[in-house]
Amino acid sequence: MAKEDFSAANAVWVEVKPPPWWLLLIEGILLAIIGVALLVSPYRTFVSIVWVLGIYWVLRGALNLVSLLWDRRLWGWKVLAGVLGLVAGWIVWQNPITSAIVVSQVTVWMIAFIAFYFGILDLIRAIRGAGWMTGILGVISIVLGILLLTNAFAASASLPLVIGLFAILGGVLLIFSSFRVRSLHHAVSELKEQAAN
């Protein structure tokens, strides 16, 4: 295989545009507001979020079915996804509180199984020579999975609060990132002006 010469002469320059800073700012503010709402009124907000998720499922299901009018590729999967989306959304609309409980329980189970999975992987890596610290992390991950499964109801009851805390943290980080991107936009504009002159 020939060795390629990566020099400035044969380099391809691609201009990467960061997202608009104001969009990140809006996302950060909205995420922080949702986080505060989850902390102030966790269950009512969580039910509302699940209800909005039901609306999304109905819209997504309908779009999957309508898209068959102009694109029939993978039509079987589109029909299945469309019908499942419509049914799931309808179930959420009919039973928003029960749906919120089910969504939180399923989320806790998923986190528990993911913890088991990564814990077992870490233990295998530790046995193969990754070190005792990796083994300890694997044991901690497996214990966390066991705790989540044995206390699934308590964990799902506290899930809105945990999501709220992470939403606030994520929102604050997005707000700070938006100002950094704004500074980057200004710096790039100044460099372009200097290059033009």
mmCIF file of the C-alpha atoms, coordinates in Angstrom:
data_MODEL
# 
_entry.id   MODEL 
# 
loop_
_atom_site.group_PDB 
_atom_site.id 
_atom_site.type_symbol 
_atom_site.label_atom_id 
_atom_site.label_alt_id 
_atom_site.label_comp_id 
_atom_site.label_asym_id 
_atom_site.label_entity_id 
_atom_site.label_seq_id 
_atom_site.pdbx_PDB_ins_code 
_atom_site.Cartn_x 
_atom_site.Cartn_y 
_atom_site.Cartn_z 
_atom_site.occupancy 
_atom_site.B_iso_or_equiv 
_atom_site.pdbx_formal_charge 
_atom_site.auth_seq_id 
_atom_site.auth_comp_id 
_atom_site.auth_asym_id 
_atom_site.auth_atom_id 
_atom_site.pdbx_PDB_model_num 
ATOM 1   C CA . MET A 1 1   ? 0.000   0.000   0.000  1.00 0.00 ? 1   MET A CA 1 
ATOM 2   C CA . ALA A 1 2   ? 1.490   3.334   -1.027 1.00 0.00 ? 2   ALA A CA 1 
ATOM 3   C CA . LYS A 1 3   ? 2.171   5.847   1.682  1.00 0.00 ? 3   LYS A CA 1 
ATOM 4   C CA . GLU A 1 4   ? 0.313   9.082   1.001  1.00 0.00 ? 4   GLU A CA 1 
ATOM 5   C CA . ASP A 1 5   ? 1.942   12.446  1.493  1.00 0.00 ? 5   ASP A CA 1 
ATOM 6   C CA . PHE A 1 6   ? -0.301  14.637  3.607  1.00 0.00 ? 6   PHE A CA 1 
ATOM 7   C CA . SER A 1 7   ? 1.122   18.087  3.050  1.00 0.00 ? 7   SER A CA 1 
ATOM 8   C CA . ALA A 1 8   ? -0.409  21.534  2.875  1.00 0.00 ? 8   ALA A CA 1 
ATOM 9   C CA . ALA A 1 9   ? -0.236  21.318  -0.925 1.00 0.00 ? 9   ALA A CA 1 
ATOM 10  C CA . ASN A 1 10  ? -2.656  18.407  -1.175 1.00 0.00 ? 10  ASN A CA 1 
ATOM 11  C CA . ALA A 1 11  ? -4.766  19.153  1.898  1.00 0.00 ? 11  ALA A CA 1 
ATOM 12  C CA . VAL A 1 12  ? -8.484  19.685  1.441  1.00 0.00 ? 12  VAL A CA 1 
ATOM 13  C CA . TRP A 1 13  ? -9.857  22.449  3.620  1.00 0.00 ? 13  TRP A CA 1 
ATOM 14  C CA . VAL A 1 14  ? -13.390 22.112  4.862  1.00 0.00 ? 14  VAL A CA 1 
ATOM 15  C CA . GLU A 1 15  ? -15.052 25.009  6.607  1.00 0.00 ? 15  GLU A CA 1 
ATOM 16  C CA . VAL A 1 16  ? -16.806 23.744  9.713  1.00 0.00 ? 16  VAL A CA 1 
ATOM 17  C CA . LYS A 1 17  ? -19.499 26.092  10.902 1.00 0.00 ? 17  LYS A CA 1 
ATOM 18  C CA . PRO A 1 18  ? -20.462 25.895  14.557 1.00 0.00 ? 18  PRO A CA 1 
ATOM 19  C CA . PRO A 1 19  ? -24.182 26.030  15.340 1.00 0.00 ? 19  PRO A CA 1 
ATOM 20  C CA . PRO A 1 20  ? -25.683 29.486  15.856 1.00 0.00 ? 20  PRO A CA 1 
ATOM 21  C CA . TRP A 1 21  ? -24.838 30.651  19.345 1.00 0.00 ? 21  TRP A CA 1 
ATOM 22  C CA . TRP A 1 22  ? -28.389 31.848  20.010 1.00 0.00 ? 22  TRP A CA 1 
ATOM 23  C CA . LEU A 1 23  ? -29.772 28.379  19.255 1.00 0.00 ? 23  LEU A CA 1 
ATOM 24  C CA . LEU A 1 24  ? -27.509 26.862  21.930 1.00 0.00 ? 24  LEU A CA 1 
ATOM 25  C CA . LEU A 1 25  ? -28.581 29.621  24.309 1.00 0.00 ? 25  LEU A CA 1 
ATOM 26  C CA . ILE A 1 26  ? -32.279 28.894  23.737 1.00 0.00 ? 26  ILE A CA 1 
ATOM 27  C CA . GLU A 1 27  ? -31.707 25.137  24.147 1.00 0.00 ? 27  GLU A CA 1 
ATOM 28  C CA . GLY A 1 28  ? -29.785 25.756  27.367 1.00 0.00 ? 28  GLY A CA 1 
ATOM 29  C CA . ILE A 1 29  ? -32.476 28.012  28.815 1.00 0.00 ? 29  ILE A CA 1 
ATOM 30  C CA . LEU A 1 30  ? -35.272 25.580  27.891 1.00 0.00 ? 30  LEU A CA 1 
ATOM 31  C CA . LEU A 1 31  ? -33.350 22.621  29.328 1.00 0.00 ? 31  LEU A CA 1 
ATOM 32  C CA . ALA A 1 32  ? -32.690 24.520  32.564 1.00 0.00 ? 32  ALA A CA 1 
ATOM 33  C CA . ILE A 1 33  ? -36.386 25.494  32.809 1.00 0.00 ? 33  ILE A CA 1 
ATOM 34  C CA . ILE A 1 34  ? -37.413 21.852  32.357 1.00 0.00 ? 34  ILE A CA 1 
ATOM 35  C CA . GLY A 1 35  ? -34.882 20.864  35.027 1.00 0.00 ? 35  GLY A CA 1 
ATOM 36  C CA . VAL A 1 36  ? -36.237 23.406  37.504 1.00 0.00 ? 36  VAL A CA 1 
ATOM 37  C CA . ALA A 1 37  ? -39.805 22.294  36.740 1.00 0.00 ? 37  ALA A CA 1 
ATOM 38  C CA . LEU A 1 38  ? -38.796 18.671  37.387 1.00 0.00 ? 38  LEU A CA 1 
ATOM 39  C CA . LEU A 1 39  ? -37.338 19.661  40.768 1.00 0.00 ? 39  LEU A CA 1 
ATOM 40  C CA . VAL A 1 40  ? -40.269 21.876  41.785 1.00 0.00 ? 40  VAL A CA 1 
ATOM 41  C CA . SER A 1 41  ? -43.058 19.596  40.558 1.00 0.00 ? 41  SER A CA 1 
ATOM 42  C CA . PRO A 1 42  ? -41.359 16.334  39.533 1.00 0.00 ? 42  PRO A CA 1 
ATOM 43  C CA . TYR A 1 43  ? -44.316 14.067  38.872 1.00 0.00 ? 43  TYR A CA 1 
ATOM 44  C CA . ARG A 1 44  ? -46.597 16.544  37.121 1.00 0.00 ? 44  ARG A CA 1 
ATOM 45  C CA . THR A 1 45  ? -43.712 17.675  34.889 1.00 0.00 ? 45  THR A CA 1 
ATOM 46  C CA . PHE A 1 46  ? -42.649 14.104  34.157 1.00 0.00 ? 46  PHE A CA 1 
ATOM 47  C CA . VAL A 1 47  ? -46.211 13.167  33.173 1.00 0.00 ? 47  VAL A CA 1 
ATOM 48  C CA . SER A 1 48  ? -46.285 16.226  30.889 1.00 0.00 ? 48  SER A CA 1 
ATOM 49  C CA . ILE A 1 49  ? -42.982 15.203  29.279 1.00 0.00 ? 49  ILE A CA 1 
ATOM 50  C CA . VAL A 1 50  ? -44.292 11.680  28.684 1.00 0.00 ? 50  VAL A CA 1 
ATOM 51  C CA . TRP A 1 51  ? -47.503 13.161  27.230 1.00 0.00 ? 51  TRP A CA 1 
ATOM 52  C CA . VAL A 1 52  ? -45.412 15.263  24.813 1.00 0.00 ? 52  VAL A CA 1 
ATOM 53  C CA . LEU A 1 53  ? -43.488 12.087  23.983 1.00 0.00 ? 53  LEU A CA 1 
ATOM 54  C CA . GLY A 1 54  ? -46.840 10.506  23.097 1.00 0.00 ? 54  GLY A CA 1 
ATOM 55  C CA . ILE A 1 55  ? -47.562 13.387  20.704 1.00 0.00 ? 55  ILE A CA 1 
ATOM 56  C CA . TYR A 1 56  ? -44.132 12.882  19.140 1.00 0.00 ? 56  TYR A CA 1 
ATOM 57  C CA . TRP A 1 57  ? -44.775 9.154   18.681 1.00 0.00 ? 57  TRP A CA 1 
ATOM 58  C CA . VAL A 1 58  ? -48.108 9.825   16.952 1.00 0.00 ? 58  VAL A CA 1 
ATOM 59  C CA . LEU A 1 59  ? -46.565 12.439  14.642 1.00 0.00 ? 59  LEU A CA 1 
ATOM 60  C CA . ARG A 1 60  ? -43.577 10.241  13.879 1.00 0.00 ? 60  ARG A CA 1 
ATOM 61  C CA . GLY A 1 61  ? -45.805 7.242   13.213 1.00 0.00 ? 61  GLY A CA 1 
ATOM 62  C CA . ALA A 1 62  ? -48.044 9.260   10.903 1.00 0.00 ? 62  ALA A CA 1 
ATOM 63  C CA . LEU A 1 63  ? -45.005 10.638  9.032  1.00 0.00 ? 63  LEU A CA 1 
ATOM 64  C CA . ASN A 1 64  ? -43.627 7.111   8.567  1.00 0.00 ? 64  ASN A CA 1 
ATOM 65  C CA . LEU A 1 65  ? -46.911 6.015   6.999  1.00 0.00 ? 65  LEU A CA 1 
ATOM 66  C CA . VAL A 1 66  ? -47.321 9.150   4.857  1.00 0.00 ? 66  VAL A CA 1 
ATOM 67  C CA . SER A 1 67  ? -43.727 8.871   3.604  1.00 0.00 ? 67  SER A CA 1 
ATOM 68  C CA . LEU A 1 68  ? -44.755 5.661   1.828  1.00 0.00 ? 68  LEU A CA 1 
ATOM 69  C CA . LEU A 1 69  ? -46.538 7.822   -0.758 1.00 0.00 ? 69  LEU A CA 1 
ATOM 70  C CA . TRP A 1 70  ? -43.205 8.956   -2.238 1.00 0.00 ? 70  TRP A CA 1 
ATOM 71  C CA . ASP A 1 71  ? -40.634 6.500   -0.872 1.00 0.00 ? 71  ASP A CA 1 
ATOM 72  C CA . ARG A 1 72  ? -41.493 2.803   -0.718 1.00 0.00 ? 72  ARG A CA 1 
ATOM 73  C CA . ARG A 1 73  ? -38.049 1.593   0.331  1.00 0.00 ? 73  ARG A CA 1 
ATOM 74  C CA . LEU A 1 74  ? -38.167 -0.487  3.520  1.00 0.00 ? 74  LEU A CA 1 
ATOM 75  C CA . TRP A 1 75  ? -41.948 -0.228  3.419  1.00 0.00 ? 75  TRP A CA 1 
ATOM 76  C CA . GLY A 1 76  ? -42.425 -3.071  5.903  1.00 0.00 ? 76  GLY A CA 1 
ATOM 77  C CA . TRP A 1 77  ? -40.327 -1.347  8.564  1.00 0.00 ? 77  TRP A CA 1 
ATOM 78  C CA . LYS A 1 78  ? -42.048 1.973   7.895  1.00 0.00 ? 78  LYS A CA 1 
ATOM 79  C CA . VAL A 1 79  ? -45.487 0.424   8.297  1.00 0.00 ? 79  VAL A CA 1 
ATOM 80  C CA . LEU A 1 80  ? -44.399 -1.320  11.516 1.00 0.00 ? 80  LEU A CA 1 
ATOM 81  C CA . ALA A 1 81  ? -42.812 1.854   12.934 1.00 0.00 ? 81  ALA A CA 1 
ATOM 82  C CA . GLY A 1 82  ? -45.810 3.925   11.893 1.00 0.00 ? 82  GLY A CA 1 
ATOM 83  C CA . VAL A 1 83  ? -48.370 1.618   13.474 1.00 0.00 ? 83  VAL A CA 1 
ATOM 84  C CA . LEU A 1 84  ? -46.291 1.215   16.663 1.00 0.00 ? 84  LEU A CA 1 
ATOM 85  C CA . GLY A 1 85  ? -45.890 5.002   16.917 1.00 0.00 ? 85  GLY A CA 1 
ATOM 86  C CA . LEU A 1 86  ? -49.630 5.598   16.525 1.00 0.00 ? 86  LEU A CA 1 
ATOM 87  C CA . VAL A 1 87  ? -50.530 2.870   19.039 1.00 0.00 ? 87  VAL A CA 1 
ATOM 88  C CA . ALA A 1 88  ? -47.901 3.977   21.608 1.00 0.00 ? 88  ALA A CA 1 
ATOM 89  C CA . GLY A 1 89  ? -48.969 7.623   21.315 1.00 0.00 ? 89  GLY A CA 1 
ATOM 90  C CA . TRP A 1 90  ? -52.642 6.710   21.677 1.00 0.00 ? 90  TRP A CA 1 
ATOM 91  C CA . ILE A 1 91  ? -51.884 4.622   24.787 1.00 0.00 ? 91  ILE A CA 1 
ATOM 92  C CA . VAL A 1 92  ? -49.957 7.531   26.337 1.00 0.00 ? 92  VAL A CA 1 
ATOM 93  C CA . TRP A 1 93  ? -52.839 9.933   25.636 1.00 0.00 ? 93  TRP A CA 1 
ATOM 94  C CA . GLN A 1 94  ? -55.371 7.557   27.184 1.00 0.00 ? 94  GLN A CA 1 
ATOM 95  C CA . ASN A 1 95  ? -53.259 6.822   30.299 1.00 0.00 ? 95  ASN A CA 1 
ATOM 96  C CA . PRO A 1 96  ? -50.651 9.579   30.831 1.00 0.00 ? 96  PRO A CA 1 
ATOM 97  C CA . ILE A 1 97  ? -49.987 8.804   34.513 1.00 0.00 ? 97  ILE A CA 1 
ATOM 98  C CA . THR A 1 98  ? -49.678 5.050   33.990 1.00 0.00 ? 98  THR A CA 1 
ATOM 99  C CA . SER A 1 99  ? -47.502 5.690   30.940 1.00 0.00 ? 99  SER A CA 1 
ATOM 100 C CA . ALA A 1 100 ? -45.195 7.932   32.977 1.00 0.00 ? 100 ALA A CA 1 
ATOM 101 C CA . ILE A 1 101 ? -44.818 5.160   35.569 1.00 0.00 ? 101 ILE A CA 1 
ATOM 102 C CA . VAL A 1 102 ? -44.113 2.575   32.865 1.00 0.00 ? 102 VAL A CA 1 
ATOM 103 C CA . VAL A 1 103 ? -41.588 4.847   31.106 1.00 0.00 ? 103 VAL A CA 1 
ATOM 104 C CA . SER A 1 104 ? -39.748 5.535   34.364 1.00 0.00 ? 104 SER A CA 1 
ATOM 105 C CA . GLN A 1 105 ? -39.713 1.812   35.282 1.00 0.00 ? 105 GLN A CA 1 
ATOM 106 C CA . VAL A 1 106 ? -38.425 0.799   31.846 1.00 0.00 ? 106 VAL A CA 1 
ATOM 107 C CA . THR A 1 107 ? -35.763 3.532   32.034 1.00 0.00 ? 107 THR A CA 1 
ATOM 108 C CA . VAL A 1 108 ? -34.571 2.246   35.418 1.00 0.00 ? 108 VAL A CA 1 
ATOM 109 C CA . TRP A 1 109 ? -34.434 -1.334  34.084 1.00 0.00 ? 109 TRP A CA 1 
ATOM 110 C CA . MET A 1 110 ? -32.458 -0.185  31.041 1.00 0.00 ? 110 MET A CA 1 
ATOM 111 C CA . ILE A 1 111 ? -29.974 1.664   33.253 1.00 0.00 ? 111 ILE A CA 1 
ATOM 112 C CA . ALA A 1 112 ? -29.664 -1.418  35.479 1.00 0.00 ? 112 ALA A CA 1 
ATOM 113 C CA . PHE A 1 113 ? -28.969 -3.739  32.534 1.00 0.00 ? 113 PHE A CA 1 
ATOM 114 C CA . ILE A 1 114 ? -26.474 -1.247  31.078 1.00 0.00 ? 114 ILE A CA 1 
ATOM 115 C CA . ALA A 1 115 ? -24.741 -1.143  34.483 1.00 0.00 ? 115 ALA A CA 1 
ATOM 116 C CA . PHE A 1 116 ? -24.584 -4.961  34.495 1.00 0.00 ? 116 PHE A CA 1 
ATOM 117 C CA . TYR A 1 117 ? -23.229 -5.020  30.947 1.00 0.00 ? 117 TYR A CA 1 
ATOM 118 C CA . PHE A 1 118 ? -20.460 -2.501  31.602 1.00 0.00 ? 118 PHE A CA 1 
ATOM 119 C CA . GLY A 1 119 ? -19.662 -4.103  34.951 1.00 0.00 ? 119 GLY A CA 1 
ATOM 120 C CA . ILE A 1 120 ? -19.162 -7.519  33.345 1.00 0.00 ? 120 ILE A CA 1 
ATOM 121 C CA . LEU A 1 121 ? -17.066 -5.955  30.567 1.00 0.00 ? 121 LEU A CA 1 
ATOM 122 C CA . ASP A 1 122 ? -14.877 -4.218  33.165 1.00 0.00 ? 122 ASP A CA 1 
ATOM 123 C CA . LEU A 1 123 ? -14.405 -7.460  35.089 1.00 0.00 ? 123 LEU A CA 1 
ATOM 124 C CA . ILE A 1 124 ? -13.375 -9.276  31.890 1.00 0.00 ? 124 ILE A CA 1 
ATOM 125 C CA . ARG A 1 125 ? -10.960 -6.446  31.068 1.00 0.00 ? 125 ARG A CA 1 
ATOM 126 C CA . ALA A 1 126 ? -9.533  -6.606  34.609 1.00 0.00 ? 126 ALA A CA 1 
ATOM 127 C CA . ILE A 1 127 ? -8.968  -10.374 34.321 1.00 0.00 ? 127 ILE A CA 1 
ATOM 128 C CA . ARG A 1 128 ? -7.211  -9.806  30.991 1.00 0.00 ? 128 ARG A CA 1 
ATOM 129 C CA . GLY A 1 129 ? -4.788  -7.359  32.575 1.00 0.00 ? 129 GLY A CA 1 
ATOM 130 C CA . ALA A 1 130 ? -6.471  -3.945  32.588 1.00 0.00 ? 130 ALA A CA 1 
ATOM 131 C CA . GLY A 1 131 ? -5.744  -3.557  36.304 1.00 0.00 ? 131 GLY A CA 1 
ATOM 132 C CA . TRP A 1 132 ? -7.463  -3.887  39.636 1.00 0.00 ? 132 TRP A CA 1 
ATOM 133 C CA . MET A 1 133 ? -9.061  -0.430  39.389 1.00 0.00 ? 133 MET A CA 1 
ATOM 134 C CA . THR A 1 134 ? -11.014 -1.576  36.330 1.00 0.00 ? 134 THR A CA 1 
ATOM 135 C CA . GLY A 1 135 ? -12.178 -4.623  38.306 1.00 0.00 ? 135 GLY A CA 1 
ATOM 136 C CA . ILE A 1 136 ? -13.349 -2.425  41.184 1.00 0.00 ? 136 ILE A CA 1 
ATOM 137 C CA . LEU A 1 137 ? -15.288 -0.215  38.764 1.00 0.00 ? 137 LEU A CA 1 
ATOM 138 C CA . GLY A 1 138 ? -16.851 -3.348  37.305 1.00 0.00 ? 138 GLY A CA 1 
ATOM 139 C CA . VAL A 1 139 ? -17.967 -4.580  40.730 1.00 0.00 ? 139 VAL A CA 1 
ATOM 140 C CA . ILE A 1 140 ? -19.395 -1.131  41.575 1.00 0.00 ? 140 ILE A CA 1 
ATOM 141 C CA . SER A 1 141 ? -21.299 -1.094  38.280 1.00 0.00 ? 141 SER A CA 1 
ATOM 142 C CA . ILE A 1 142 ? -22.757 -4.571  38.921 1.00 0.00 ? 142 ILE A CA 1 
ATOM 143 C CA . VAL A 1 143 ? -23.751 -3.609  42.490 1.00 0.00 ? 143 VAL A CA 1 
ATOM 144 C CA . LEU A 1 144 ? -25.428 -0.463  41.114 1.00 0.00 ? 144 LEU A CA 1 
ATOM 145 C CA . GLY A 1 145 ? -27.365 -2.625  38.645 1.00 0.00 ? 145 GLY A CA 1 
ATOM 146 C CA . ILE A 1 146 ? -28.496 -4.952  41.460 1.00 0.00 ? 146 ILE A CA 1 
ATOM 147 C CA . LEU A 1 147 ? -29.577 -1.993  43.610 1.00 0.00 ? 147 LEU A CA 1 
ATOM 148 C CA . LEU A 1 148 ? -31.569 -0.501  40.744 1.00 0.00 ? 148 LEU A CA 1 
ATOM 149 C CA . LEU A 1 149 ? -33.328 -3.792  39.998 1.00 0.00 ? 149 LEU A CA 1 
ATOM 150 C CA . THR A 1 150 ? -34.125 -4.593  43.640 1.00 0.00 ? 150 THR A CA 1 
ATOM 151 C CA . ASN A 1 151 ? -35.330 -1.029  44.311 1.00 0.00 ? 151 ASN A CA 1 
ATOM 152 C CA . ALA A 1 152 ? -36.817 -0.296  40.890 1.00 0.00 ? 152 ALA A CA 1 
ATOM 153 C CA . PHE A 1 153 ? -39.897 1.470   42.250 1.00 0.00 ? 153 PHE A CA 1 
ATOM 154 C CA . ALA A 1 154 ? -37.905 3.802   44.513 1.00 0.00 ? 154 ALA A CA 1 
ATOM 155 C CA . ALA A 1 155 ? -35.428 4.450   41.718 1.00 0.00 ? 155 ALA A CA 1 
ATOM 156 C CA . SER A 1 156 ? -38.196 5.221   39.224 1.00 0.00 ? 156 SER A CA 1 
ATOM 157 C CA . ALA A 1 157 ? -39.870 7.512   41.777 1.00 0.00 ? 157 ALA A CA 1 
ATOM 158 C CA . SER A 1 158 ? -36.647 9.513   42.117 1.00 0.00 ? 158 SER A CA 1 
ATOM 159 C CA . LEU A 1 159 ? -35.950 9.460   38.358 1.00 0.00 ? 159 LEU A CA 1 
ATOM 160 C CA . PRO A 1 160 ? -37.684 12.812  37.649 1.00 0.00 ? 160 PRO A CA 1 
ATOM 161 C CA . LEU A 1 161 ? -35.501 14.499  40.294 1.00 0.00 ? 161 LEU A CA 1 
ATOM 162 C CA . VAL A 1 162 ? -32.316 12.965  38.857 1.00 0.00 ? 162 VAL A CA 1 
ATOM 163 C CA . ILE A 1 163 ? -33.325 13.967  35.327 1.00 0.00 ? 163 ILE A CA 1 
ATOM 164 C CA . GLY A 1 164 ? -34.108 17.458  36.647 1.00 0.00 ? 164 GLY A CA 1 
ATOM 165 C CA . LEU A 1 165 ? -30.635 17.846  38.152 1.00 0.00 ? 165 LEU A CA 1 
ATOM 166 C CA . PHE A 1 166 ? -28.972 16.647  34.948 1.00 0.00 ? 166 PHE A CA 1 
ATOM 167 C CA . ALA A 1 167 ? -31.221 18.922  32.872 1.00 0.00 ? 167 ALA A CA 1 
ATOM 168 C CA . ILE A 1 168 ? -30.192 21.963  34.932 1.00 0.00 ? 168 ILE A CA 1 
ATOM 169 C CA . LEU A 1 169 ? -26.522 21.011  34.664 1.00 0.00 ? 169 LEU A CA 1 
ATOM 170 C CA . GLY A 1 170 ? -26.854 20.416  30.910 1.00 0.00 ? 170 GLY A CA 1 
ATOM 171 C CA . GLY A 1 171 ? -28.737 23.682  30.465 1.00 0.00 ? 171 GLY A CA 1 
ATOM 172 C CA . VAL A 1 172 ? -26.080 25.686  32.311 1.00 0.00 ? 172 VAL A CA 1 
ATOM 173 C CA . LEU A 1 173 ? -23.332 24.026  30.233 1.00 0.00 ? 173 LEU A CA 1 
ATOM 174 C CA . LEU A 1 174 ? -25.219 24.826  27.012 1.00 0.00 ? 174 LEU A CA 1 
ATOM 175 C CA . ILE A 1 175 ? -25.645 28.463  28.072 1.00 0.00 ? 175 ILE A CA 1 
ATOM 176 C CA . PHE A 1 176 ? -21.901 28.789  28.743 1.00 0.00 ? 176 PHE A CA 1 
ATOM 177 C CA . SER A 1 177 ? -21.161 26.993  25.475 1.00 0.00 ? 177 SER A CA 1 
ATOM 178 C CA . SER A 1 178 ? -23.389 29.425  23.592 1.00 0.00 ? 178 SER A CA 1 
ATOM 179 C CA . PHE A 1 179 ? -21.280 32.365  24.771 1.00 0.00 ? 179 PHE A CA 1 
ATOM 180 C CA . ARG A 1 180 ? -18.091 30.529  23.816 1.00 0.00 ? 180 ARG A CA 1 
ATOM 181 C CA . VAL A 1 181 ? -19.511 29.832  20.352 1.00 0.00 ? 181 VAL A CA 1 
ATOM 182 C CA . ARG A 1 182 ? -20.505 33.504  20.099 1.00 0.00 ? 182 ARG A CA 1 
ATOM 183 C CA . SER A 1 183 ? -16.921 34.493  20.877 1.00 0.00 ? 183 SER A CA 1 
ATOM 184 C CA . LEU A 1 184 ? -15.741 31.987  18.274 1.00 0.00 ? 184 LEU A CA 1 
ATOM 185 C CA . HIS A 1 185 ? -18.072 33.514  15.668 1.00 0.00 ? 185 HIS A CA 1 
ATOM 186 C CA . HIS A 1 186 ? -16.654 36.966  16.416 1.00 0.00 ? 186 HIS A CA 1 
ATOM 187 C CA . ALA A 1 187 ? -13.074 35.693  16.232 1.00 0.00 ? 187 ALA A CA 1 
ATOM 188 C CA . VAL A 1 188 ? -13.710 33.977  12.885 1.00 0.00 ? 188 VAL A CA 1 
ATOM 189 C CA . SER A 1 189 ? -15.370 37.132  11.511 1.00 0.00 ? 189 SER A CA 1 
ATOM 190 C CA . GLU A 1 190 ? -12.388 39.249  12.556 1.00 0.00 ? 190 GLU A CA 1 
ATOM 191 C CA . LEU A 1 191 ? -9.954  36.791  10.949 1.00 0.00 ? 191 LEU A CA 1 
ATOM 192 C CA . LYS A 1 192 ? -11.953 36.850  7.711  1.00 0.00 ? 192 LYS A CA 1 
ATOM 193 C CA . GLU A 1 193 ? -11.928 40.651  7.710  1.00 0.00 ? 193 GLU A CA 1 
ATOM 194 C CA . GLN A 1 194 ? -8.171  40.713  8.303  1.00 0.00 ? 194 GLN A CA 1 
ATOM 195 C CA . ALA A 1 195 ? -7.619  38.157  5.524  1.00 0.00 ? 195 ALA A CA 1 
ATOM 196 C CA . ALA A 1 196 ? -9.747  40.210  3.133  1.00 0.00 ? 196 ALA A CA 1 
ATOM 197 C CA . ASN A 1 197 ? -7.701  43.373  3.810  1.00 0.00 ? 197 ASN A CA 1 
# 
